[in-house]
Amino acid sequence: MKTITGILGIILVIFSLAGCKSQTHQPKVTPKTHTIKKGPVFVTGIPQRLQGKYYYAKVTQNSIMNDEFWELKIQAGKLSLNCLNDDYNGFEWRNVKTSKVSDDIYILKGDDRYIKIVLLADHKLSISSETQFDFKTARSDKELMTLSPQKPTGYFGTVTKKLIGKFYVSERGIERYYAFQEFPMGNQLRQVDPSGKLQVLANYQTLHGKINGYTLGNMDNDNDKLLVPISDSQLQDAQTGEIFTHYPKSEYELNKAIRQKFGLGPEVVPGSSYENETTNEQPQTTDEYPKTFDFADDKDDDYYDTYDDFGLNDGD
């Protein structure tokens, strides 16, 4: 009996040890955790360190293209980037929000669009050349435009729209002047002689704004005329030094002043662009201007047909 009891005890010990061993080899179960990714944090307004005015000039060596003049204005909650040559190239945001990516990199949001701004040395900064639709694309944007708080050397902002439709009279006399007109009318240097006759001394097809001034030229040669803006109202011929001053009144008033200088009557100057504006008369329909019709089987091949082509009278 003792022998059986001893055997049972040994068996129990063996099972007990096996159970402990199996427990020590069971793998640890780690509870699963879900990491929540945080999106960019935007705050209302633009940091003080970004605020100010910045400038950029994209200069081209092509004489028949305008240089580009860009101006960036950043205020506490407002940002505007504009190309001074082109009213349609640029944008303006209000109620702007800012997300700081790093010490010198910011993402600005306005009108559901995003741009990247990078602060540089000497108070310069780089900005996305185009707005982006999402934060991630804006943050990785490498197509940046670098602007400076100082205007580039030269004549920044020489845009042609400042001259179109205006007249600049010479220091030599009011009878000598530039007339700047919309393409294709051209830009002319004019001279009125003492008899009142208008002469066109030079006719330029093109007018372009460059960093070194305004260039007047033609498509078929490189003999451009350079006019330098020496003040808000004066242009100077870079070659001859002749100065032209903006005439603030209409062309009619200019020509009237010229004729008064020469002691002439109030008649218009022959050849001036307003010559035909002095009459409101319209051509009358008479027998000299027969009514026109378009018939296919008349006596000639003219596109416009009249009663005469058919031997008819008015009313037949």
VMD Tcl script that draws the C-alpha trace (Angstrom):
set ca {
  {0.00 0.00 0.00}
  {2.82 2.31 0.91}
  {4.40 1.51 -2.39}
  {1.26 2.59 -4.32}
  {0.97 5.76 -2.29}
  {4.61 6.62 -3.04}
  {4.10 6.04 -6.73}
  {1.04 8.33 -6.78}
  {3.04 11.03 -4.98}
  {5.80 10.85 -7.52}
  {3.26 11.16 -10.37}
  {1.69 14.26 -8.77}
  {5.10 15.90 -8.41}
  {5.90 15.20 -12.06}
  {2.57 16.74 -13.26}
  {3.09 19.73 -11.00}
  {6.54 20.42 -12.45}
  {5.26 20.02 -16.02}
  {2.51 22.55 -15.38}
  {4.96 25.12 -14.03}
  {7.27 24.58 -16.99}
  {4.48 25.11 -19.52}
  {3.46 28.34 -17.78}
  {6.97 29.79 -17.96}
  {7.07 29.35 -21.76}
  {3.73 31.02 -22.59}
  {4.28 34.23 -24.70}
  {3.35 37.59 -23.23}
  {0.30 39.19 -24.80}
  {0.83 42.96 -25.40}
  {-2.36 45.01 -25.67}
  {-2.73 46.86 -28.99}
  {-2.58 50.67 -28.94}
  {-3.82 53.06 -31.67}
  {-1.62 56.11 -32.42}
  {-3.63 59.17 -33.46}
  {-1.75 61.37 -35.91}
  {-2.22 65.05 -35.24}
  {-2.83 67.41 -38.17}
  {-1.20 70.82 -38.58}
  {-2.17 73.42 -36.02}
  {-3.20 76.80 -37.46}
  {-3.54 80.00 -35.52}
  {-5.31 83.13 -36.70}
  {-3.06 85.90 -38.01}
  {0.50 86.19 -39.33}
  {3.56 86.45 -37.04}
  {5.14 89.88 -36.64}
  {8.49 88.63 -37.93}
  {6.94 87.95 -41.36}
  {5.12 91.25 -41.74}
  {6.34 93.96 -44.12}
  {6.78 94.78 -47.83}
  {8.97 92.71 -50.12}
  {10.02 93.10 -53.77}
  {11.25 90.96 -56.64}
  {12.19 91.71 -60.26}
  {12.33 88.98 -62.89}
  {14.58 90.46 -65.56}
  {14.64 89.15 -69.13}
  {17.18 89.95 -71.83}
  {14.46 89.71 -74.46}
  {13.82 93.27 -75.68}
  {10.25 92.49 -76.75}
  {9.18 91.24 -73.32}
  {8.39 93.12 -70.13}
  {10.43 92.54 -67.02}
  {8.24 91.29 -64.17}
  {7.89 93.39 -61.03}
  {6.44 91.64 -57.96}
  {5.32 93.21 -54.69}
  {4.43 91.23 -51.55}
  {2.58 92.88 -48.66}
  {2.14 91.03 -45.36}
  {0.07 92.45 -42.52}
  {-1.26 90.97 -39.28}
  {-4.11 89.11 -40.97}
  {-3.76 90.00 -44.63}
  {-1.42 88.98 -47.45}
  {-1.23 90.15 -51.08}
  {1.19 89.14 -53.83}
  {0.88 91.03 -57.11}
  {2.71 91.33 -60.41}
  {2.65 95.06 -61.14}
  {2.76 94.39 -64.91}
  {-0.30 92.16 -64.89}
  {-3.53 92.90 -63.01}
  {-4.56 89.24 -63.33}
  {-1.35 87.72 -61.96}
  {-1.46 87.60 -58.18}
  {-3.82 87.17 -55.25}
  {-4.99 88.72 -51.99}
  {-5.95 86.86 -48.81}
  {-7.77 88.15 -45.75}
  {-8.24 86.42 -42.37}
  {-5.05 84.44 -42.95}
  {-4.08 81.58 -40.62}
  {-0.53 80.35 -39.96}
  {1.04 77.00 -39.09}
  {4.67 76.95 -37.94}
  {6.58 74.02 -39.45}
  {10.00 74.90 -38.01}
  {11.88 77.94 -36.73}
  {11.99 79.61 -40.16}
  {9.32 77.79 -42.17}
  {5.63 78.66 -42.11}
  {2.55 77.50 -43.99}
  {-0.10 80.17 -44.51}
  {-3.72 79.35 -45.29}
  {-6.27 81.58 -46.98}
  {-9.30 80.94 -49.18}
  {-8.76 77.17 -48.75}
  {-5.33 77.45 -50.37}
  {-1.85 77.14 -48.89}
  {1.54 78.76 -49.43}
  {4.95 78.20 -47.94}
  {7.13 81.01 -46.55}
  {10.77 80.54 -45.58}
  {12.62 83.24 -43.65}
  {16.14 83.91 -44.95}
  {19.10 86.02 -43.89}
  {19.08 89.83 -44.30}
  {15.30 89.89 -43.68}
  {14.63 88.28 -47.06}
  {12.09 85.53 -47.53}
  {11.04 82.93 -50.07}
  {7.42 82.27 -50.93}
  {5.65 79.66 -53.06}
  {5.41 80.87 -56.64}
  {1.97 79.23 -56.80}
  {-0.65 78.50 -54.15}
  {-1.35 74.85 -53.33}
  {-4.55 72.94 -52.60}
  {-3.30 71.07 -49.52}
  {-0.92 71.47 -46.58}
  {1.37 68.56 -47.49}
  {2.04 69.81 -51.03}
  {2.72 73.32 -49.77}
  {5.16 72.06 -47.13}
  {7.20 70.12 -49.72}
  {7.04 72.91 -52.33}
  {10.46 73.80 -53.78}
  {9.30 76.25 -56.46}
  {9.89 79.40 -54.42}
  {10.34 83.07 -55.24}
  {12.84 85.06 -53.16}
  {11.90 88.64 -52.26}
  {13.75 91.40 -50.45}
  {12.58 94.32 -48.29}
  {14.70 96.55 -50.55}
  {13.65 97.27 -54.14}
  {16.05 95.90 -56.78}
  {18.58 98.29 -58.27}
  {17.18 100.18 -61.24}
  {13.73 101.52 -62.05}
  {11.43 99.10 -60.27}
  {7.81 99.22 -61.44}
  {8.22 100.66 -64.94}
  {4.94 99.20 -66.19}
  {3.48 100.26 -69.52}
  {-0.05 100.89 -68.24}
  {1.33 103.98 -66.50}
  {2.01 105.57 -69.92}
  {-0.79 104.35 -72.19}
  {-3.15 107.16 -73.19}
  {-0.83 109.90 -71.94}
  {1.23 112.66 -73.56}
  {4.70 113.87 -72.56}
  {5.87 117.26 -73.88}
  {9.51 118.11 -74.57}
  {11.56 120.66 -72.68}
  {12.35 122.08 -76.15}
  {8.75 123.17 -76.60}
  {5.17 122.05 -76.15}
  {4.88 121.42 -79.90}
  {7.21 118.41 -79.57}
  {5.76 115.50 -77.61}
  {5.36 111.75 -77.17}
  {1.94 110.16 -77.59}
  {1.62 106.71 -75.98}
  {-1.22 104.61 -77.38}
  {-2.61 101.10 -77.18}
  {-1.20 98.48 -79.57}
  {-1.43 98.40 -82.59}
  {-1.78 102.20 -82.90}
  {1.82 102.64 -81.86}
  {3.73 105.18 -79.81}
  {4.82 108.33 -81.61}
  {7.22 111.21 -81.22}
  {5.35 114.12 -82.81}
  {6.22 117.66 -83.88}
  {3.79 120.42 -84.88}
  {5.33 123.06 -87.17}
  {4.47 126.80 -87.03}
  {1.87 126.34 -89.78}
  {-0.03 123.89 -87.59}
  {0.89 120.79 -89.55}
  {1.51 117.65 -87.51}
  {4.60 115.58 -88.30}
  {5.37 112.12 -86.93}
  {9.12 112.07 -86.26}
  {9.22 108.48 -85.03}
  {6.68 105.69 -84.78}
  {7.29 102.76 -82.44}
  {5.16 99.63 -82.53}
  {6.18 98.32 -79.12}
  {6.46 99.69 -75.61}
  {7.94 97.61 -72.79}
  {8.72 98.19 -69.13}
  {12.26 97.12 -68.17}
  {14.33 97.44 -65.01}
  {16.43 100.12 -66.76}
  {13.44 102.12 -68.08}
  {10.86 102.08 -70.86}
  {11.92 100.75 -74.26}
  {10.28 101.84 -77.52}
  {10.99 99.77 -80.60}
  {9.83 97.96 -83.71}
  {9.63 94.29 -84.56}
  {12.07 94.50 -87.47}
  {15.11 96.04 -85.74}
  {16.96 96.37 -82.45}
  {17.25 100.17 -82.47}
  {15.24 100.63 -79.31}
  {14.69 104.02 -77.74}
  {15.19 104.05 -73.97}
  {13.22 106.49 -71.81}
  {14.25 106.68 -68.17}
  {11.71 107.73 -65.49}
  {13.57 110.46 -63.58}
  {10.46 111.38 -61.53}
  {6.78 110.46 -61.27}
  {5.96 112.86 -64.12}
  {9.15 113.02 -66.22}
  {10.94 110.79 -68.73}
  {14.44 111.35 -70.06}
  {15.88 110.14 -73.35}
  {18.81 108.00 -72.21}
  {20.80 108.84 -75.36}
  {20.18 112.56 -75.86}
  {19.25 113.64 -72.33}
  {16.08 115.35 -73.57}
  {13.41 115.55 -70.86}
  {9.69 115.01 -71.46}
  {7.07 116.01 -68.88}
  {3.59 114.55 -68.53}
  {0.88 116.82 -69.95}
  {-2.10 116.37 -67.57}
  {-4.85 117.42 -70.00}
  {-6.41 115.86 -73.11}
  {-4.88 115.75 -76.59}
  {-7.43 118.32 -77.70}
  {-6.22 120.74 -75.03}
  {-2.60 120.01 -75.93}
  {-3.11 120.82 -79.60}
  {-5.14 123.89 -78.69}
  {-2.21 125.13 -76.57}
  {0.22 124.45 -79.43}
  {-1.87 126.46 -81.90}
  {-2.16 129.31 -79.43}
  {1.62 129.34 -79.13}
  {1.92 129.81 -82.90}
  {-0.92 132.35 -83.05}
  {-3.11 130.03 -85.07}
  {-6.88 129.58 -84.92}
  {-8.71 127.00 -82.83}
  {-8.91 124.49 -85.67}
  {-7.65 121.00 -84.99}
  {-4.16 119.98 -86.04}
  {-4.36 118.02 -89.31}
  {-3.63 114.35 -88.72}
  {-4.28 114.38 -84.97}
  {-6.15 111.43 -83.53}
  {-9.12 113.56 -82.46}
  {-9.54 115.26 -85.85}
  {-12.65 113.24 -86.68}
  {-14.18 113.79 -83.26}
  {-15.00 117.45 -84.08}
  {-18.02 116.53 -86.20}
  {-21.04 114.39 -85.45}
  {-22.32 114.44 -89.01}
  {-23.38 111.10 -90.45}
  {-23.53 110.30 -94.19}
  {-27.06 110.63 -95.54}
  {-28.70 108.04 -97.79}
  {-29.27 109.70 -101.19}
  {-29.30 108.66 -104.82}
  {-25.52 108.68 -104.60}
  {-25.74 105.88 -102.03}
  {-28.17 103.33 -103.60}
  {-29.65 100.69 -101.35}
  {-27.75 97.42 -101.54}
  {-29.11 93.90 -101.79}
  {-27.50 90.54 -102.39}
  {-28.98 88.65 -105.36}
  {-27.46 85.62 -106.99}
  {-28.47 86.25 -110.63}
  {-27.64 89.90 -111.22}
  {-25.69 91.34 -114.15}
  {-22.28 91.45 -112.46}
  {-20.19 89.52 -109.95}
  {-20.14 92.15 -107.22}
  {-20.74 90.87 -103.73}
  {-23.06 93.78 -102.99}
  {-25.84 94.30 -105.57}
  {-27.91 97.40 -106.25}
  {-31.07 98.20 -108.15}
  {-28.88 99.40 -111.02}
  {-27.50 95.87 -111.50}
  {-31.01 94.72 -112.44}
  {-32.21 97.88 -114.22}
  {-34.74 98.49 -111.42}
  {-35.89 101.58 -109.60}
  {-36.36 101.92 -105.87}
  {-39.72 100.34 -105.05}
  {-39.82 97.92 -108.03}
}
mol new
graphics top color blue
foreach p $ca { graphics top sphere $p radius 0.5 }
foreach p [lrange $ca 0 end-1] q [lrange $ca 1 end] { graphics top cylinder $p $q radius 0.2 }
display resetview
